[in-house]
Each structure stands twice: as structure tokens, then as C-alpha cells.
Amino acid sequence: MGISYTLVIKKLSLPTRPTTSTMTSIFIVGFPKDTTPILLLELFSKYGTVENLNIVEDPKTGLSKGYAFIQMKSLKSAERAVVALNNSELRGRKLTVKIGDKDKKKVTESGKAWKSRSRKNESGAGK
């Protein structure tokens, strides 16, 4: 079994820690396998509060597989990080950075719900 790095940051000024539902997950792949959690934390903290960081490791070797999951405090900060870091380079390696599928689905579903309400209102207006 590999070691998983989990870094949790708490701000003393916050009365309660945000729940997982208020955080947005980011998937990052392509970084050098010797990248430390601190380096990723410093990189992503420029765009907002990092709540959790998990670098995925090979269970047999314990070495990084070159991808990680990062939870940002808000969707807005996650989007800023994606815009700034996707297709950028980290120590000679091209990064792919994107919003996690679960969070993309929430954004898409809310958009669909708004569109369907809009269409319903339009069709109801003509009757």
C-alpha cells in the first residue's frame, strides 16, 4: 500500500471548517513524480485557499503516479487556478488541470435546471 499525502489547512479565524459540499475538487496530472505536496500547495494557494491535497502514489513502490486531487475552498478559486495553470509547465512538464467531474456535473446540472425553467416559463407564457 502506498502512502497518501493529505494536507489539511485550518484558519484559526474561521469559526467552523467548510463542509466538503462547499469545496471544489481539482484534478491535476503531468507534474514531475518527485513533486512535493508543499510545492503543489504553494502553486495552488496563489489562486485561493487549498483545503485538501492528495498526491496519488503507486501502492507497490510508494512513488508518485504524477497526478493529484486538490480541494479548493470555492468554485471561484478553483476556476482561477484552472485558467492559470492548465497547459502550463512545472519543471519542464506540461500540466493538465481541470475541475473534478463531480463538481463539473453540479455546474452543468444547475445550468440545465435554469434552462428548463426558462423554457417552461416561455411556453407557459403563450398559453
C-alpha positions in Angstrom: 0.0 0.0 0.0 1.3 3.4 -0.9 1.4 6.5 1.3 -1.1 9.1 0.5 -0.3 12.7 1.4 -3.1 14.6 2.9 -2.6 18.2 3.8 -5.4 19.9 5.7 -5.2 23.6 6.4 -7.3 25.3 9.0 -7.6 29.0 9.5 -7.9 30.0 13.2 -10.2 32.9 12.3 -12.9 30.6 10.8 -15.4 29.5 13.4 -16.2 26.3 11.5 -14.5 24.4 8.8 -16.2 24.4 5.4 -18.1 21.2 4.5 -17.0 19.1 1.6 -20.0 20.3 -0.4 -18.8 23.9 -0.4 -15.3 22.9 -1.7 -14.4 22.3 -5.3 -12.2 19.4 -6.4 -9.4 19.9 -9.0 -7.6 17.1 -10.8 -4.0 17.8 -11.8 -1.8 15.5 -13.9 1.6 15.7 -15.6 3.7 17.1 -12.8 7.2 15.5 -12.2 6.9 12.4 -10.0 9.3 13.9 -7.4 7.0 17.0 -6.8 6.3 17.6 -3.1 2.9 18.4 -1.6 4.4 21.7 -0.4 5.3 22.7 -4.0 1.7 22.0 -5.2 0.3 23.8 -2.1 2.4 26.9 -2.9 1.4 26.7 -6.6 -2.4 26.5 -6.0 -2.5 28.7 -2.9 -1.9 31.7 -5.2 -5.4 31.3 -6.5 -7.3 30.6 -3.3 -7.5 28.6 -0.1 -6.4 24.9 -0.5 -8.4 22.8 1.9 -7.0 19.3 0.9 -4.3 17.9 -1.2 -3.8 14.2 -2.2 -0.9 13.1 -4.4 -1.7 9.6 -5.7 1.1 7.0 -5.2 1.8 3.6 -6.6 0.8 1.1 -3.9 3.8 -1.2 -4.7 6.6 1.3 -5.0 5.2 4.2 -2.9 6.3 6.6 -5.7 4.0 9.3 -7.1 2.0 8.5 -10.1 2.2 12.1 -11.3 -1.4 13.1 -10.5 -3.2 14.6 -7.6 -6.6 15.8 -6.3 -6.8 19.2 -4.7 -9.8 20.7 -3.0 -10.2 24.4 -3.1 -12.4 26.4 -0.7 -14.6 27.8 -3.5 -15.5 27.2 -7.1 -14.3 30.7 -8.0 -10.8 30.0 -6.7 -10.7 26.6 -8.4 -11.7 28.2 -11.7 -8.9 30.8 -11.3 -6.4 28.0 -10.7 -7.6 26.0 -13.7 -7.4 29.1 -16.0 -3.9 30.0 -14.8 -2.3 26.5 -14.6 -3.9 24.3 -17.2 -1.3 23.7 -20.0 1.4 25.5 -18.0 4.7 23.9 -17.3 6.1 22.8 -14.0 9.8 21.9 -14.1 9.7 21.0 -17.8 6.5 19.0 -17.6 3.1 20.2 -19.1 0.3 20.2 -16.6 -3.3 19.4 -17.2 -5.5 21.0 -14.6 -9.3 20.7 -14.6 -12.3 20.8 -12.3 -13.2 17.4 -10.9 -16.0 15.5 -12.7 -18.4 15.6 -9.7 -18.1 19.4 -9.5 -18.5 19.8 -13.3 -21.7 17.8 -13.1 -23.1 20.1 -10.4 -22.4 23.2 -12.5 -23.9 21.5 -15.6 -27.0 20.3 -13.7 -27.6 23.8 -12.3 -27.3 25.2 -15.9 -29.7 22.6 -17.3 -32.2 23.3 -14.5 -32.1 27.0 -15.2 -32.6 26.4 -19.0 -35.5 24.0 -18.4 -37.3 26.5 -16.1 -36.7 29.2 -18.7 -38.2 27.1 -21.5 -41.1 26.2 -19.2 -41.8 29.9 -18.5 -41.6 30.8 -22.2 -44.0 28.0 -23.2 -46.4 28.8 -20.3 -46.5 32.5 -21.3 -48.0 31.8 -24.6 -51.0 29.8 -23.3 
